[in-house]
């Protein structure tokens, strides 16, 4: 199991979760070149050690264990993985195409979650 960052983070990108992650698996960080261009943060599923340290630090309650993710946010499981599979692996064109095809997941919804 891994943790997933879901819709409440879109447009927020508070980095309190990044600071407490013991394995540095949440990106982009404020120091990453792509921090400003990404609409949300992502957790690397292969690196996450399931410690849960990030969850209570998130001020918008956007981080969930994968098994507890609400069905309406199921697309965020793949979104988190694709960021690392494509963009962090250097396939910028593939990542941009993926984001375009899934822009509904990357548009802030606003209001109550």
Buried (B, 14 or more C-beta within 10 A) or exposed (E): EBBBBBBBBBBBBBBEBBEBBEEEBBBBBEEEEBBEEBBBBBBBBEBBEEEEBBBEBBEBEBBBBBEEBEEEBEBBBBBBBBBBBBBBEEBEEBBEEBBEEBEEBBEEEEEEE
